[in-house]
Amino acid sequence: MYNCVEIQKNIYWVGINDKRLELFENLWPLEHGVSYNSYLICDEKVALIDTVAEGNYEYYLKKIQSIIKDRKIDYLIVNHMEPDHSGVIPTLVRNFPDIKIVVNNKTLDILKNFYQLEDNLHLVKEGDELVLGNYKLKFYPIPMVHWPESMVTYEETTKTLFSNDAFGSFGSLDGGIFDDQLHLVFFEEEMRRYYSNIVGKYGVPVQNALKKLSSLEIKCICPSHGPIWRTNPQKVISLYNKWSLCESDKGVVIVYGSMYGNTAKMAETIGQSLVKHGIEDVKIYDSSKTHLSYILRDIWKYRGLIIGSCAYNNGMFPPIENLTTKLLQLGVKNRLLALFGNYSWNGGGVSNLEKFAEKSGMELVGQSVEVKSSPKEEDLEKLRELGKLMADKLKS
């Protein structure tokens, strides 16, 4: 059946694995691909829940037709209008002209503006029910997780939540599609990278959504990207709760910008001091070589953050400036922050980092360590002390 997978009786995964796309949203690297998850319910009525990105329609249609044969699709449930989930809607409507498109009131304008579709719409509001036969769908808007029209669909009989981008992950589904079939250490990392870069800014709406959904008995979570959680759905719910509250683990991310290696030496000195004083999880990143999405992923994981920058045209090194801008946009909080850097003929790296620190509201640990040109032994000692102060603060 064209790699379709039955999730529950007469409920199927008909998604697409995309290993060719290099950048998600033309921003985030996809070294391990991504899945576009779409779901088909075959009852007295046939319902399709979300679609896939444009360019995948021919194979996607064959997957659907291998299940429904000559039947028509009665309903298309649109949980989210982002084009990676809605891109083939116009083609689908041309193939199934009688299909009713199920939307909430915030979806209407987006659907019209993207695809000029205004006919055959079935408008739903929170708690409305759509009976397919044995299966019953209920709808719950979760605005700003992470678009204003975002919605989840809950199937009452099987206790299945179709959650759109909530609980989603980068990474294609290689062979298995369920949490008990996949390498979850990998997917937890990719899920946190997805959350921190795409959803992270919307911690309060995520908390609101979790409170709303807490009244539902959820036995299976079917997101629009990544694994389907049938064995332990509470695990992914607990992760979202932790991340949306900006809770963190005991560890440190050191990220630096260095043109000629001196700031890099300073970062290594701090890292060695942290380990010496009992911090096992230390991640050191060169901001010029590691994509921002991976750095943000680990900043979301660990409580300690140490940023270093050489001076560059009286300012921060550009990749570090980009990082600090993104951190302010995301509103990262509950982190311990320390700063360091160097300059040769004029400053700007550390002084602008200090301006960022003030705006961020993060708790500063120790005084900034700024070095002229290359670090001397007395500078290295200050850096070791900065590492010790951070370690002590984390352990306390």
N, C-alpha and C positions, 0 to 999 in steps of 0.2 A: 504493500500500500504506500509506495513512494516515501518510505521512512516516516510515516505517521505513527504516533504512539498513543495507545489508549491509556488515559489517566484514571478514569473511572468508567463504569459501564456507559458506553455511548458518548463519552466526553474525550476528545482527542486533542493532542498537541499536533498542530499542522504548521509549525514555525519553520524558519529558514536559518541556517548557520552561514554567516558571512565571514569568510577567511580572507577575502580580497581587499576589503576596505582597510586603508592604512590609518586613517584618523577619524575617530568618532566626533561628530559635530565639527569636523575639519579642525579639531584641536587636540584630542586626546589619543595617544598611540594605542593601537590595537595589535599588539604583538601576537596575541592568542585569539584574535577574531572577536566576534560578538554574535549573539543569537537574537533574532527577532521572533519572539514567541507569540503565536496566534493560536486560538483555541476554538474548536468546533463542537457544538452540542447537537446531537441528532436525537430528537424526541418527536412528539407529534408535530412540533414545529422545529425548524432548524435555525440555530443561532450561531453566528460567527462573532467571536470576541476579539476585537482589535485585528489589525492586518499587519503588513510588513512594508519594508522600504521599497520605493520605486526601483524598478530594474529586476525584481525577483518574481514578477507576476506569473509568467508562463509555468514555471515549476510549482509555484504556490497553488495555482488553479488546478493543476494535475493532482496535487496532494488532496485538495478538497474533493474533487470529483471522484477520486478513487474510493472515497467513503460514501458520499451522498448519491453517487451514480446520476440518475436523471432527475433527482429531486431538486427543488429550488431552495435557495437560502431565504428564509423568511425575515430574519432580523440580523442587522449588523450592529453590535454594541460598540460604541466609540467611547472608550475610557479616557483617551488622551489623543490630542490632535497633532502632536509633534510628527513631522513627516516620516520618521523612521517607523512609526506605527500606522500612519494614515496614508502613506504615499501611493498605495494602489487602490484607494477608495474609488476614484473616478473610473478606473478600468473595471473594477468589480461591479459598479453600478451599471455600466454599459452591458456587462455580461448577465447581470441579474436585475433587469429594470424595475421589477416589482419589489425589490428588497426595501424593507423599512429600516431607516437609520435611527438608532436609539441614542439620544443625546440629552444632556442637561442644558439649561438655559444659557450657561456661559460658553457652551460649545457652538452655539448657533452662528455667531458672527465669524468665529475662526473658520468654521466649515465653509461658510459662504465666501470669505475672503481668500482662502486657499484654493478652493475647488469649484466655486460658484454653484454649490448645491443648496437648494432650498425646498425641494419637493420630497415627499415620502418620508418626512421626519416624524419620529415618535418621541415626544418630549417627556422626560421623567424628572422627578424631584426626589429628595432624600426619602428613603423608605418605600418608594413605589415598587410594586411587584409586577413582574412579567411572567406569566405562566406558559411554559412550553409544552406541558403535558405532565409527566412525572416530575420534571425539574422546574424549580421556581427561582427566578432571578430577582434579587433586590439590589438597589442602587444607593451608593453613599458617596456624595462629593467629598473630596479631600483637597480643597483649594490650596494652591501654592506648594503642592508636593508633586511636581514642582512648577506646574503651570496653573493659571487660575481656573481652568475648566477640568482639572484632573478629577477622576472619579474611580471608584472601585466597584466591582460587581460581585455579589455574594450569591452562591447557589445554596439554597437552604437544605436540600435533601442530603447532599454529600458533604455539606459544611466546607465548601471550597471557595476561597477568596481569589478572584482574578484582580490583581492589585496594580496593574499597569507598571509605571516606572518605580513605584515603591517596592523595596526589597529586591531591586534588580542588580545586575552585575555585568561587568565586562567578561569576556571569555566565551568562546563558542562551546556548544554542548557536544563533546566528542564521544559518540557512542551512546552513553547514558544521558538521561535528561533529569533524573531524580537525585535528591540529596544523598540517598543511600547508595548511589551508583558512581558518585563522582569524588574527586580529590578535594575535600572541603577546605583544607588549608589554603590551597591555591585560590579557591573561589571566595574565601573570606577576605583575602588580600585584595582581590579584584573588586569585590563588593565594596570594601572600604574606599578604594580608589574611586569607584563610581560615585559613592555617596559624597565623599569629601569634595570632589570637583564639580559635581552637578547638583546635588541636593543639599549640600552642607550649609549653605546660606539660610536655608529654610527650617532651622531647628524648631522654632515655635510652631509653625504649621504641622511639622511632623509629629510633635507632641500632641497637638490637637487631634490629628488623625488617629494616633494610637489610642487616645482616650475614647474617641468615637467608636473605634473598632473593638475595644475591649469587651463590649457587651455581646459580641458574636462568638459563638463556638467555632473555632477555626481548626479544621483537621488537615487542610492542604492549602498551600499558597502557590498560586500560579502567576509569577511576575511576567513582565514583557521582555525582560532580558535575563539570561542566566538560569540557574537550576530551579526546578520545581520542588518545593519543600513539602514532601508527603510524610516523612518519618519524624521530623523534628521541626515543625513550623515555629515553635516557640523560640528556638535558637535565633532565627533571623529577626524575630520581633524584638528579642532582648538586645540584639546588636543595634538595631535602629534606635531603641530607647537610649542606649548608652551613647551612641554617636550624636544623637540630637541634643543630648544634655551636655555635650562636650566633655564627657568623662574620659579618663585616659589611664594608661598603664605606666608603671614606673620604668622610665627609660628616657633617652635623650636623642634628639635629632640635632646634629651640627651641620649647618649648611653654610658654605662660604663662596665668595667670588674672588678669584685670584688670577692676575695676568701673568705673573712670572714665578709663582710658586711660594712666595713668602707668606701669604695669607693661608695657603694650604698647610704649611709647616705649623703655623699657629693652631689651626684646627686639629691637627694630629696630636699636638702637645696637650690640648684640652681633653681630647678623647682618651689618651693614655691616663691622664689624671682621674677621669671619671671611672675608668675600669679599676684603677688602683684603689679607689675609695669605695668600691662595692657596687657600681652600677654595671649590670651585665649587658643590658640592651642599649647599645650605642650605635647610631647610624650616622655616618659622615658622608655628606654629599657635596660634590663640586657642582655648583648651580649652572655651570656652562655645559656640563656633559650629561646630567640627569634631567629628564623631562620634568617639568614642574608638577605634573600630575602625580608622580611617584613620591616626590618630596612632600606634597600636601597630604598624601595618603598616610605617611608615617608621622607627620605633625599631628594628624587627627588621632593617631594611636598613642603617642607618648606625651608625658606631661612636661618634660624638659625640652626647651628650644634654645639653641645657641646659634646666633647669626653673626657671620663675619664678612666684612667687605673691605677691599682695597678702595682707595679714592679714585674716582674716575671723572675727570672734568668737573671738579669741585662737588661731586655728588657720589652716590653709591654706584657700584659696579652694576651695569644694566640688568643682568639676570636677577641680582639681589633686589634691585628696585622693583622689578616685576613681581617677585615673590612677596615683598612687603605690601605692595598694592593689593595683591590678591588676598592676602591674609586679612587686610582691613575690609575688603569687600565681603569676605565670608563671615566676618565677625567672630573669628576664633577666640575663645576665652578659656579661662581656667588653666592657663599655662604659665610655667616659670620661664622667664626670659633672661638671657645674658648676651652681651655684645662684645665684639672685638673687631680689630681691623688694622690697616696700616696705610701709610702715605709716603710719598718721596719728597715732593716739593710744596704740596699744599694739601689740606685736609678735605673733608667732605663725606667720606665714607661713614665713619663712626658718628659724626655729628648728625647726619641725616638718619642713621639708624636710631639714634636717641630720640629724634622727632617722631619716628614711627612708633617707638616704644611708648611714648606718651599718649599717642592717639589710640594705640591698641588696648590700653588698660591692663595689659599683662603685668604680672608681678616681676619686677626686676630683681635679679640676684647679683650682688656685688657691683663693683664699678666697671665701666667699660675699659677694656685694655686696648690702647692704641699705640702702635709702634711706628717709628720712622724708618722707612726702608725695610731692612731685614731685622728679625728679632734677635736681640742679644740675650745673654744668660739671665740678666735681671728681668727682661721681658718674659722669657720663658717661665721664670718663677712666678710671675704675676698670673700667667695663663694657667699654670698648675694650681695655683690658689683659687682661681675662678672655677676650675673644674671641681675642686674639693668643696667649695661653697655650694655649687649646684648639687653635688652628690649628697651632701649633708641635708640640704633642704628637701630633696626627694625622699630621703630615708626617714626624715622626721614626720 
